[in-house]
Amino acid sequence: MEDFPPLVARARSLARQTGFPLTREEAAGAGPSASLPGVGRFLAMLAAGCAGGRLGEMGTGVGIGAAWMASAMPADCTLITAEIDPDRAEAARKLLAGDRRVEVITGDSGVVLAGRGPFDLLFCDGGGDYAALVDLIRVGGRIVMDDVTPQRALPADSPLRGNDPKRVFFFADPRLVSVEVVLPDLENSLLAGTRIR
């Protein structure tokens, strides 16, 4: 399924123009990459149910994840997205300038989003202090993290088979009820959790 909402299509085109990788393979471990379409559709589905909500994103890139959420969220929602790289933040700001519900902030997302919540949906498309992320979402709010490789797709000798910090965070934190969602390519997955306390 390769039909994209118009804003997402523009964000993907912007990624190509600026050389921002659309996949982890294109990034080749040298930095961040864009949200895959399966992740974007998942985010859009969650954003669509956030009536009157506040959405946050840590790691805007050039705006693909934000475009998915903004395209689906109800009119009474707001989205605050933070990007540490000034050039990428400026590209995303221009892309999303037509939507007054969206604010792009330049800076370390863990710092600039603190005090801007609590969020109903938080998409973490970057690193950070995992335990502190739960504090940014309200009880009943959801947190999503991508760039995960399903356990069955990991090499047999991968250290992530026994100790993946992302999985440990999602499944060991007693404040979350979590799930791993494997994307249709069976080579990528995301983690999602709902804060219960």
MDAnalysis code that builds the backbone (N, CA, C; Angstrom):
import MDAnalysis as mda
import numpy as np

u = mda.Universe.empty(591, n_residues=197, atom_resindex=np.repeat(np.arange(197), 3), trajectory=True)
u.add_TopologyAttr("name", ["N", "CA", "C"] * 197)
u.add_TopologyAttr("resid", np.arange(1, 198))
u.add_TopologyAttr("resname", ["MET", "GLU", "ASP", "PHE", "PRO", "PRO", "LEU", "VAL", "ALA", "ARG", "ALA", "ARG", "SER", "LEU", "ALA", "ARG", "GLN", "THR", "GLY", "PHE", "PRO", "LEU", "THR", "ARG", "GLU", "GLU", "ALA", "ALA", "GLY", "ALA", "GLY", "PRO", "SER", "ALA", "SER", "LEU", "PRO", "GLY", "VAL", "GLY", "ARG", "PHE", "LEU", "ALA", "MET", "LEU", "ALA", "ALA", "GLY", "CYS", "ALA", "GLY", "GLY", "ARG", "LEU", "GLY", "GLU", "MET", "GLY", "THR", "GLY", "VAL", "GLY", "ILE", "GLY", "ALA", "ALA", "TRP", "MET", "ALA", "SER", "ALA", "MET", "PRO", "ALA", "ASP", "CYS", "THR", "LEU", "ILE", "THR", "ALA", "GLU", "ILE", "ASP", "PRO", "ASP", "ARG", "ALA", "GLU", "ALA", "ALA", "ARG", "LYS", "LEU", "LEU", "ALA", "GLY", "ASP", "ARG", "ARG", "VAL", "GLU", "VAL", "ILE", "THR", "GLY", "ASP", "SER", "GLY", "VAL", "VAL", "LEU", "ALA", "GLY", "ARG", "GLY", "PRO", "PHE", "ASP", "LEU", "LEU", "PHE", "CYS", "ASP", "GLY", "GLY", "GLY", "ASP", "TYR", "ALA", "ALA", "LEU", "VAL", "ASP", "LEU", "ILE", "ARG", "VAL", "GLY", "GLY", "ARG", "ILE", "VAL", "MET", "ASP", "ASP", "VAL", "THR", "PRO", "GLN", "ARG", "ALA", "LEU", "PRO", "ALA", "ASP", "SER", "PRO", "LEU", "ARG", "GLY", "ASN", "ASP", "PRO", "LYS", "ARG", "VAL", "PHE", "PHE", "PHE", "ALA", "ASP", "PRO", "ARG", "LEU", "VAL", "SER", "VAL", "GLU", "VAL", "VAL", "LEU", "PRO", "ASP", "LEU", "GLU", "ASN", "SER", "LEU", "LEU", "ALA", "GLY", "THR", "ARG", "ILE", "ARG"])
u.atoms.positions = np.array([
    [0.845, -1.170, 0.000],
    [0.000, 0.000, 0.000],
    [0.892, 1.235, 0.000],
    [1.020, 1.880, -1.126],
    [1.947, 3.005, -1.256],
    [1.260, 4.342, -1.498],
    [-0.037, 4.449, -1.219],
    [-0.701, 5.746, -1.305],
    [-0.401, 6.522, -0.036],
    [0.011, 7.767, -0.203],
    [0.356, 8.587, 0.942],
    [-0.537, 9.822, 0.987],
    [-0.896, 10.280, 2.188],
    [-1.573, 11.581, 2.273],
    [-0.688, 12.645, 1.626],
    [-1.280, 13.695, 1.059],
    [-0.485, 14.704, 0.340],
    [0.677, 15.280, 1.152],
    [0.460, 15.578, 2.438],
    [1.530, 16.137, 3.253],
    [2.664, 15.131, 3.429],
    [2.336, 13.871, 3.583],
    [3.353, 12.825, 3.718],
    [4.136, 12.687, 2.422],
    [3.436, 12.735, 1.288],
    [4.122, 12.651, -0.005],
    [5.101, 13.814, -0.163],
    [4.697, 15.011, 0.275],
    [5.610, 16.162, 0.197],
    [6.796, 15.970, 1.136],
    [6.559, 15.404, 2.315],
    [7.656, 15.160, 3.262],
    [8.635, 14.141, 2.703],
    [8.134, 13.102, 2.071],
    [9.017, 12.099, 1.471],
    [9.835, 12.714, 0.336],
    [9.208, 13.558, -0.451],
    [9.921, 14.246, -1.530],
    [11.003, 15.162, -0.949],
    [10.684, 15.849, 0.140],
    [11.655, 16.701, 0.817],
    [12.841, 15.879, 1.321],
    [12.556, 14.691, 1.861],
    [13.634, 13.818, 2.329],
    [14.571, 13.480, 1.180],
    [14.008, 13.144, 0.032],
    [14.837, 12.826, -1.142],
    [15.665, 14.042, -1.560],
    [15.044, 15.223, -1.588],
    [15.744, 16.436, -2.012],
    [16.900, 16.793, -1.086],
    [16.724, 16.546, 0.199],
    [17.741, 16.937, 1.178],
    [18.719, 15.812, 1.502],
    [18.497, 14.628, 0.923],
    [19.390, 13.506, 1.184],
    [19.132, 12.810, 2.506],
    [17.951, 13.044, 3.099],
    [17.606, 12.390, 4.361],
    [17.146, 10.961, 4.055],
    [17.787, 9.947, 4.634],
    [17.474, 8.554, 4.290],
    [16.031, 8.166, 4.611],
    [15.413, 7.451, 3.691],
    [14.040, 6.987, 3.895],
    [13.987, 5.635, 4.597],
    [15.107, 4.932, 4.669],
    [15.136, 3.625, 5.328],
    [16.408, 3.506, 6.161],
    [16.398, 2.544, 7.083],
    [17.606, 2.294, 7.880],
    [18.730, 1.798, 6.983],
    [18.382, 1.073, 5.917],
    [19.409, 0.586, 4.989],
    [20.098, 1.749, 4.290],
    [19.319, 2.743, 3.882],
    [19.900, 3.923, 3.244],
    [20.794, 4.683, 4.219],
    [20.408, 4.717, 5.490],
    [21.214, 5.408, 6.495],
    [22.494, 4.638, 6.797],
    [22.472, 3.324, 6.599],
    [23.640, 2.459, 6.799],
    [24.293, 2.669, 8.163],
    [23.470, 2.869, 9.168],
    [23.995, 3.021, 10.520],
    [24.715, 4.331, 10.779],
    [24.673, 5.246, 9.806],
    [25.422, 6.503, 9.941],
    [24.578, 7.635, 10.512],
    [23.375, 7.344, 10.939],
    [22.529, 8.401, 11.483],
    [21.070, 8.038, 11.377],
    [20.198, 9.020, 11.591],
    [18.758, 8.752, 11.597],
    [18.218, 8.499, 10.205],
    [17.032, 7.916, 10.174],
    [16.313, 7.716, 8.917],
    [14.844, 8.043, 9.151],
    [14.099, 8.128, 8.075],
    [12.692, 8.510, 8.137],
    [11.828, 7.380, 8.689],
    [10.641, 7.750, 9.114],
    [9.666, 6.761, 9.558],
    [9.176, 5.970, 8.347],
    [9.198, 4.658, 8.470],
    [8.713, 3.793, 7.393],
    [7.202, 3.953, 7.231],
    [6.663, 3.671, 6.042],
    [5.224, 3.812, 5.837],
    [4.370, 3.033, 6.848],
    [4.790, 1.840, 7.227],
    [4.023, 1.073, 8.214],
    [3.981, 1.759, 9.567],
    [5.086, 2.381, 9.946],
    [5.129, 3.140, 11.199],
    [4.230, 4.368, 11.067],
    [4.314, 5.046, 9.936],
    [3.489, 6.231, 9.707],
    [2.005, 5.925, 9.773],
    [1.609, 4.817, 9.163],
    [0.193, 4.444, 9.206],
    [-0.255, 4.136, 10.630],
    [0.618, 3.500, 11.407],
    [0.310, 3.202, 12.806],
    [0.154, 4.507, 13.587],
    [1.080, 5.442, 13.380],
    [0.981, 6.739, 14.046],
    [-0.292, 7.478, 13.645],
    [-0.628, 7.430, 12.365],
    [-1.840, 8.099, 11.891],
    [-3.076, 7.503, 12.560],
    [-3.117, 6.188, 12.692],
    [-4.249, 5.523, 13.334],
    [-4.386, 5.988, 14.781],
    [-3.261, 6.063, 15.511],
    [-3.317, 6.528, 16.897],
    [-3.678, 8.010, 16.974],
    [-3.083, 8.819, 16.115],
    [-3.348, 10.260, 16.126],
    [-4.813, 10.555, 15.833],
    [-5.426, 9.770, 14.978],
    [-6.830, 9.990, 14.619],
    [-7.752, 9.863, 15.830],
    [-7.329, 9.131, 16.847],
    [-8.148, 8.943, 18.036],
    [-7.824, 9.888, 19.177],
    [-7.021, 10.893, 18.928],
    [-6.582, 11.813, 19.996],
    [-7.409, 13.094, 20.004],
    [-8.724, 12.986, 20.010],
    [-9.581, 14.173, 19.996],
    [-9.211, 15.110, 21.136],
    [-8.957, 16.364, 20.788],
    [-8.608, 17.369, 21.777],
    [-7.258, 17.154, 22.418],
    [-6.437, 16.302, 21.830],
    [-5.197, 15.895, 22.470],
    [-3.978, 16.690, 22.077],
    [-2.917, 16.382, 22.797],
    [-1.604, 16.971, 22.554],
    [-0.682, 15.838, 22.136],
    [-0.073, 15.977, 20.966],
    [0.837, 14.979, 20.442],
    [2.251, 15.535, 20.470],
    [3.218, 14.670, 20.701],
    [4.610, 15.079, 20.713],
    [5.452, 14.144, 19.875],
    [6.539, 14.670, 19.352],
    [7.479, 13.854, 18.586],
    [8.891, 14.251, 18.974],
    [9.698, 13.261, 19.251],
    [11.099, 13.467, 19.590],
    [11.930, 12.985, 18.408],
    [12.497, 13.908, 17.656],
    [13.268, 13.554, 16.471],
    [12.440, 13.756, 15.214],
    [12.263, 14.994, 14.797],
    [11.432, 15.347, 13.644],
    [12.016, 14.853, 12.332],
    [13.345, 14.836, 12.229],
    [13.951, 14.602, 10.921],
    [13.522, 15.738, 10.016],
    [13.036, 15.410, 8.819],
    [12.511, 16.445, 7.931],
    [10.987, 16.482, 7.944],
    [10.362, 15.727, 8.857],
    [8.926, 15.879, 9.072],
    [8.023, 14.764, 8.603],
    [8.556, 13.597, 8.261],
    [7.688, 12.537, 7.750],
    [6.753, 12.004, 8.831],
    [7.275, 11.676, 10.005],
    [6.405, 11.199, 11.082],
    [5.377, 12.243, 11.476],
    [5.825, 13.502, 11.593],
    [4.912, 14.593, 11.927],
    [3.836, 14.746, 10.860],
    [4.209, 14.569, 9.594],
    [3.230, 14.680, 8.509],
    [2.164, 13.594, 8.613],
    [2.570, 12.377, 8.969],
    [1.586, 11.305, 9.161],
    [0.607, 11.674, 10.270],
    [1.136, 12.142, 11.409],
    [0.258, 12.462, 12.541],
    [-0.631, 13.668, 12.233],
    [-0.046, 14.720, 11.660],
    [-0.819, 15.925, 11.351],
    [-1.912, 15.640, 10.323],
    [-1.645, 14.724, 9.408],
    [-2.635, 14.396, 8.375],
    [-3.850, 13.687, 8.942],
    [-3.695, 13.034, 10.093],
    [-4.792, 12.227, 10.639],
    [-5.410, 12.787, 11.911],
    [-4.685, 13.639, 12.631],
    [-5.201, 14.074, 13.934],
    [-6.404, 14.998, 13.760],
    [-7.349, 14.930, 14.716],
    [-8.520, 15.801, 14.651],
    [-8.134, 17.276, 14.678],
    [-9.043, 18.114, 14.241],
    [-8.785, 19.544, 14.113],
    [-8.469, 20.213, 15.445],
    [-8.935, 19.625, 16.557],
    [-8.709, 20.260, 17.857],
    [-7.462, 19.746, 18.570],
    [-6.578, 19.081, 17.854],
    [-5.320, 18.574, 18.413],
    [-4.177, 19.530, 18.120],
    [-3.107, 19.372, 18.896],
    [-1.863, 20.083, 18.621],
    [-0.731, 19.068, 18.579],
    [0.288, 19.381, 17.805],
    [1.467, 18.536, 17.677],
    [2.702, 19.403, 17.865],
    [3.542, 18.992, 18.803],
    [4.821, 19.664, 19.039],
    [5.912, 18.661, 18.692],
    [6.775, 19.020, 17.762],
    [7.824, 18.108, 17.328],
    [9.177, 18.795, 17.472],
    [10.159, 18.055, 17.957],
    [11.474, 18.629, 18.247],
    [12.565, 17.919, 17.459],
    [13.472, 18.705, 16.901],
    [14.593, 18.192, 16.118],
    [15.865, 18.925, 16.527],
    [16.903, 18.172, 16.835],
    [18.152, 18.770, 17.301],
    [18.975, 19.392, 16.177],
    [18.859, 18.870, 14.967],
    [19.628, 19.393, 13.839],
    [18.918, 20.629, 13.265],
    [19.555, 21.799, 13.300],
    [18.881, 23.030, 12.865],
    [18.434, 23.016, 11.405],
    [19.220, 22.411, 10.521],
    [18.844, 22.385, 9.104],
    [17.618, 21.510, 8.878],
    [17.597, 20.339, 9.522],
    [16.421, 19.469, 9.381],
    [15.192, 20.125, 10.016],
    [15.383, 20.760, 11.177],
    [14.255, 21.431, 11.837],
    [13.687, 22.528, 10.945],
    [14.545, 23.283, 10.308],
    [14.070, 24.360, 9.432],
    [13.339, 23.795, 8.221],
    [13.836, 22.691, 7.656],
    [13.146, 22.055, 6.519],
    [11.756, 21.585, 6.942],
    [11.659, 20.963, 8.118],
    [10.368, 20.488, 8.618],
    [9.443, 21.662, 8.918],
    [9.991, 22.723, 9.470],
    [9.191, 23.920, 9.794],
    [8.547, 24.468, 8.525],
    [9.312, 24.543, 7.444],
    [8.761, 25.036, 6.175],
    [7.701, 24.082, 5.634],
    [7.957, 22.781, 5.737],
    [6.998, 21.780, 5.261],
    [5.668, 21.902, 6.002],
    [5.731, 22.090, 7.310],
    [4.538, 22.060, 8.157],
    [3.966, 23.445, 8.441],
    [4.505, 24.475, 7.815],
    [4.106, 25.854, 8.104],
    [2.634, 26.119, 7.822],
    [2.027, 25.378, 6.939],
    [0.630, 25.610, 6.597],
    [-0.360, 25.093, 7.630],
    [0.112, 24.402, 8.651],
    [-0.776, 23.826, 9.662],
    [-0.484, 24.495, 11.006],
    [-1.375, 25.378, 11.442],
    [-1.168, 26.128, 12.687],
    [-1.217, 25.240, 13.931],
    [-1.678, 24.012, 13.786],
    [-1.735, 23.092, 14.930],
    [-0.372, 22.482, 15.237],
    [0.585, 22.655, 14.325],
    [1.889, 22.004, 14.444],
    [2.971, 23.029, 14.762],
    [3.797, 22.703, 15.756],
    [4.928, 23.553, 16.126],
    [6.205, 22.725, 16.033],
    [7.192, 23.221, 15.305],
    [8.494, 22.568, 15.190],
    [9.484, 23.352, 16.052],
    [10.123, 22.642, 16.977],
    [11.085, 23.256, 17.880],
    [12.472, 22.715, 17.558],
    [13.453, 23.594, 17.567],
    [14.838, 23.179, 17.374],
    [15.487, 22.997, 18.738],
    [16.061, 21.813, 18.953],
    [16.762, 21.565, 20.206],
    [16.691, 20.110, 20.599],
    [17.343, 19.794, 21.697],
    [17.332, 18.441, 22.249],
    [15.921, 18.140, 22.732],
    [15.287, 17.146, 22.140],
    [13.872, 16.882, 22.414],
    [13.595, 16.587, 23.881],
    [14.503, 15.902, 24.555],
    [14.307, 15.608, 25.967],
    [14.253, 16.858, 26.816],
    [14.920, 17.901, 26.351],
    [14.955, 19.161, 27.088],
    [13.794, 20.061, 26.672],
    [13.626, 20.265, 25.362],
    [12.635, 21.241, 24.895],
    [11.197, 20.762, 25.029],
    [10.974, 19.442, 25.115],
    [9.604, 18.952, 25.301],
    [9.228, 18.814, 26.774],
    [10.213, 18.833, 27.653],
    [9.919, 18.776, 29.087],
    [9.078, 19.994, 29.450],
    [7.999, 19.767, 30.139],
    [7.113, 20.863, 30.511],
    [6.094, 21.224, 29.455],
    [6.148, 20.577, 28.278],
    [5.189, 20.880, 27.202],
    [4.044, 19.863, 27.172],
    [4.128, 18.847, 27.990],
    [3.099, 17.807, 28.038],
    [2.096, 18.109, 29.121],
    [1.379, 17.124, 29.613],
    [1.576, 15.729, 29.216],
    [0.980, 15.466, 27.830],
    [1.560, 14.482, 27.162],
    [1.139, 14.145, 25.810],
    [0.175, 12.963, 25.816],
    [-0.763, 13.013, 24.886],
    [-1.675, 11.887, 24.675],
    [-1.021, 10.834, 23.802],
    [-0.118, 11.279, 22.932],
    [0.642, 10.393, 22.050],
    [2.032, 10.990, 21.917],
    [3.038, 10.180, 22.173],
    [4.429, 10.624, 22.041],
    [5.155, 9.642, 21.141],
    [5.676, 10.145, 20.034],
    [6.460, 9.330, 19.109],
    [7.923, 9.647, 19.342],
    [8.670, 8.645, 19.758],
    [10.096, 8.808, 20.047],
    [10.894, 8.252, 18.889],
    [11.330, 9.131, 18.019],
    [12.089, 8.731, 16.846],
    [13.545, 9.133, 17.040],
    [14.044, 8.841, 18.232],
    [15.422, 9.165, 18.558],
    [15.775, 8.544, 19.895],
    [16.960, 8.786, 20.374],
    [17.408, 8.203, 21.631],
    [16.928, 9.010, 22.823],
    [17.617, 8.824, 23.923],
    [17.272, 9.589, 25.104],
    [17.165, 8.716, 26.333],
    [16.757, 9.347, 27.407],
    [16.557, 8.663, 28.675],
    [15.188, 7.995, 28.641],
    [15.172, 6.693, 28.395],
    [13.909, 5.990, 28.211],
    [12.972, 6.136, 29.399],
    [13.478, 5.987, 30.622],
    [12.620, 6.055, 31.808],
    [11.925, 7.412, 31.911],
    [12.603, 8.482, 31.503],
    [12.012, 9.816, 31.585],
    [10.896, 10.013, 30.565],
    [10.858, 9.193, 29.521],
    [9.832, 9.354, 28.484],
    [8.438, 9.143, 29.043],
    [8.282, 8.201, 29.949],
    [6.960, 7.899, 30.493],
    [6.412, 9.112, 31.240],
    [7.287, 9.881, 31.849],
    [6.846, 11.078, 32.568],
    [6.248, 12.126, 31.632],
    [6.543, 12.038, 30.342],
    [6.037, 13.017, 29.373],
    [4.626, 12.700, 28.882],
    [4.112, 11.500, 29.176],
    [2.770, 11.149, 28.700],
    [1.805, 11.054, 29.883],
    [0.554, 11.361, 29.608],
    [-0.466, 11.296, 30.646],
    [-0.870, 9.843, 30.868],
    [-1.498, 9.551, 31.986],
    [-2.062, 8.223, 32.202],
    [-3.120, 8.005, 31.120],
    [-3.028, 6.893, 30.437],
    [-3.889, 6.610, 29.288],
    [-3.251, 7.019, 27.971],
    [-2.174, 7.784, 28.048],
    [-1.470, 8.211, 26.845],
    [-0.604, 7.089, 26.290],
    [-0.197, 7.256, 25.041],
    [0.576, 6.211, 24.361],
    [1.937, 6.735, 23.927],
    [2.883, 5.818, 23.913],
    [4.239, 6.108, 23.472],
    [4.605, 5.097, 22.396],
    [5.244, 5.559, 21.339],
    [5.623, 4.699, 20.209],
    [7.090, 4.942, 19.904],
    [7.821, 3.862, 19.661],
    [9.229, 3.953, 19.287],
    [9.465, 3.020, 18.095],
    [10.143, 3.531, 17.072],
    [10.417, 2.692, 15.904],
    [11.889, 2.325, 15.838],
    [12.322, 1.871, 14.673],
    [13.704, 1.434, 14.445],
    [14.068, 0.241, 15.324],
    [13.159, -0.717, 15.385],
    [13.370, -1.956, 16.119],
    [13.407, -3.086, 15.096],
    [14.270, -4.054, 15.332],
    [14.330, -5.246, 14.475],
    [13.656, -6.384, 15.217],
    [12.682, -7.049, 14.582],
    [12.029, -8.180, 15.256],
    [13.062, -9.218, 15.693],
    [12.822, -9.862, 16.813],
    [13.785, -10.829, 17.350],
    [14.127, -11.906, 16.326],
    [13.144, -12.404, 15.598],
    [13.411, -13.472, 14.623],
    [14.253, -13.001, 13.443],
    [14.299, -11.689, 13.212],
    [15.098, -11.159, 12.107],
    [16.511, -10.787, 12.542],
    [16.788, -10.841, 13.841],
    [18.129, -10.522, 14.331],
    [19.088, -11.668, 14.038],
    [20.341, -11.372, 13.732],
    [21.337, -12.435, 13.580],
    [21.440, -13.235, 14.878],
    [21.796, -14.489, 14.762],
    [21.872, -15.373, 15.931],
    [22.823, -14.853, 17.002],
    [23.869, -14.136, 16.578],
    [24.846, -13.649, 17.549],
    [24.604, -12.198, 17.985],
    [23.452, -11.641, 17.642],
    [23.176, -10.255, 17.997],
    [23.008, -10.102, 19.506],
    [23.684, -9.108, 20.099],
    [23.507, -8.870, 21.534],
    [22.092, -8.395, 21.873],
    [21.360, -7.898, 20.869],
    [19.997, -7.432, 21.109],
    [19.019, -8.574, 21.365],
    [19.422, -9.799, 21.035],
    [18.542, -10.951, 21.313],
    [18.301, -11.107, 22.803],
    [19.300, -10.811, 23.611],
    [19.151, -11.000, 25.046],
    [18.985, -9.724, 25.843],
    [19.389, -8.593, 25.242],
    [19.351, -7.367, 26.016],
    [19.178, -6.154, 25.107],
    [17.974, -5.945, 24.627],
    [17.662, -4.781, 23.802],
    [17.120, -3.689, 24.735],
    [17.845, -2.572, 24.886],
    [17.401, -1.532, 25.821],
    [15.982, -1.023, 25.555],
    [15.599, -0.952, 24.285],
    [14.245, -0.478, 23.970],
    [13.200, -1.470, 24.485],
    [13.401, -2.748, 24.216],
    [12.444, -3.753, 24.681],
    [12.407, -3.820, 26.203],
    [13.580, -3.753, 26.810],
    [13.629, -3.781, 28.277],
    [12.807, -2.623, 28.835],
    [12.978, -1.444, 28.271],
    [12.215, -0.285, 28.725],
    [10.719, -0.525, 28.597],
    [10.265, -0.909, 27.416],
    [8.831, -1.052, 27.180],
    [8.199, -2.174, 28.016],
    [8.907, -3.288, 28.165],
    [8.278, -4.438, 28.810],
    [8.603, -4.582, 30.293],
    [9.557, -3.805, 30.809],
    [9.893, -3.910, 32.230],
    [9.339, -2.750, 33.049],
    [9.012, -1.637, 32.403],
    [8.505, -0.492, 33.155],
    [7.073, -0.786, 33.608],
    [6.814, -0.836, 34.915],
    [5.484, -1.197, 35.403],
    [4.411, -0.156, 35.090],
    [4.820, 1.016, 34.611],
    [3.843, 2.046, 34.252],
    [3.261, 1.841, 32.865],
    [3.800, 0.878, 32.108],
    [3.375, 0.671, 30.723],
    [2.794, -0.714, 30.489],
    [1.785, -0.774, 29.629],
    [1.342, -2.020, 29.023],
    [1.770, -1.903, 27.569],
    [2.615, -2.828, 27.107],
    [3.289, -2.641, 25.817],
    [3.104, -3.808, 24.872],
    [3.392, -3.515, 23.606],
    [3.320, -4.526, 22.552],
    [4.380, -4.199, 21.502],
    [4.901, -5.235, 20.863],
    [5.757, -5.048, 19.698],
    [4.924, -5.345, 18.468],
    [4.955, -4.446, 17.499],
    [4.203, -4.600, 16.261],
    [5.197, -4.813, 15.133],
    [5.159, -5.981, 14.516],
    [6.057, -6.297, 13.409],
    [5.416, -5.787, 12.119],
    [6.196, -5.047, 11.340],
    [5.693, -4.478, 10.091],
    [5.618, -5.545, 9.008],
    [4.847, -5.290, 7.947],
    [4.650, -6.301, 6.905],
    [5.925, -6.839, 6.259],
    [7.017, -6.057, 6.251],
    [8.256, -6.547, 5.644],
    [8.952, -7.600, 6.514],
    [8.468, -7.789, 7.749],
    [8.992, -8.754, 8.724],
    [10.437, -8.468, 9.138],
    [10.975, -7.319, 8.716],
    [12.346, -6.948, 9.060],
    [12.415, -5.730, 9.965],
    [11.273, -5.092, 10.187],
    [11.205, -3.905, 11.023],
    [9.996, -4.019, 11.944],
    [10.123, -3.431, 13.120],
    [8.987, -3.407, 14.029],
    [9.014, -2.117, 14.827],
    [7.961, -1.908, 15.586],
    [7.879, -0.768, 16.479],
    [7.375, -1.256, 17.814],
    [7.630, -0.464, 18.827],
    [7.150, -0.761, 20.166],
    [6.150, 0.309, 20.547],
    [5.053, -0.113, 21.178],
    [4.017, 0.825, 21.602],
    [3.598, 0.457, 23.011],
    [3.364, 1.494, 23.797],
    [2.933, 1.263, 25.167],
    [1.901, 2.288, 25.579],
    [1.021, 1.879, 26.487],
    [0.036, 2.781, 27.089],
    [0.385, 2.957, 28.553],
    [0.424, 4.191, 28.997],
    [0.717, 4.444, 30.418],
    [-0.516, 4.128, 31.255],
    [-0.335, 3.282, 32.250],
    [-1.458, 2.876, 33.091],
    [-1.417, 3.502, 34.480],
    [-0.296, 4.132, 34.842],
    [-0.230, 4.817, 36.138],
    [0.916, 5.821, 36.148],
])
